[in-house]
Amino acid sequence: MSSSERGGKTVAELEAAANAVFEAAERALADETTATIPDEVIQKLLTAASKLYARKLDAEDRIFLPVVSRQALTATEVVQTACELMRAVDLNPFDLAMWYSRPRPEGAP
């Protein structure tokens, strides 16, 4: 199997998994059953998504909206997640300020 065939299979697998996870998460939120989801499941999803997002930004030298729409998350959800991600890798607000001031590619959302 060539690398392009493997890549195509990987993309198809990721697309199917992302759709299934998104739908399952929406159901869990609507049904208020998030307490039944093991912490490790969320950790794997957030880790994989973060690594893929960062790699695409670096490899493609561009920025795209990291969520499905600007209305997909509340400010509280974003800040809670950002703060805990920062704590997880021992970053502080000063570190964030340095990264936040980096120039962005032209036309970035």
ABEGO torsion letter per residue (X at the ends): XBAAAAAAAAAAAAAAAAAAAAAAAAAAAAAGAAAABBAAAAAAAAAAAAAAAAAAAAAAGBBBBABABAAABBAAAAAAAAAAAAAAAGBBAAAAAAAAABBBBBGBX
